[in-house]
Amino acid sequence: MSKPPVKVKDPTTGKEVEIAPVKAWVLAPKGRKGVKIGLFKSPETGKYFRAKVPDDYPVG
């Protein structure tokens, strides 16, 4: 099952792109609500970058 695409800003090119993350996980400090982070691969440069994904995004 592939993950749904999200709109993120690609820091390697500076453009807004709509891609699906390679991986997504929750980044949470102890005892606090965390944020969901996704690992993305830039379609133009091939470099990997991390960006915040929506709170209702499936993790795994």
Buried (B, 14 or more C-beta within 10 A) or exposed (E): EEBEEBEBEBBBEEEEBEBBBEEBBEEEEEEEEEEBBBBBBBEEEEEEBBBEBEEEBEEE
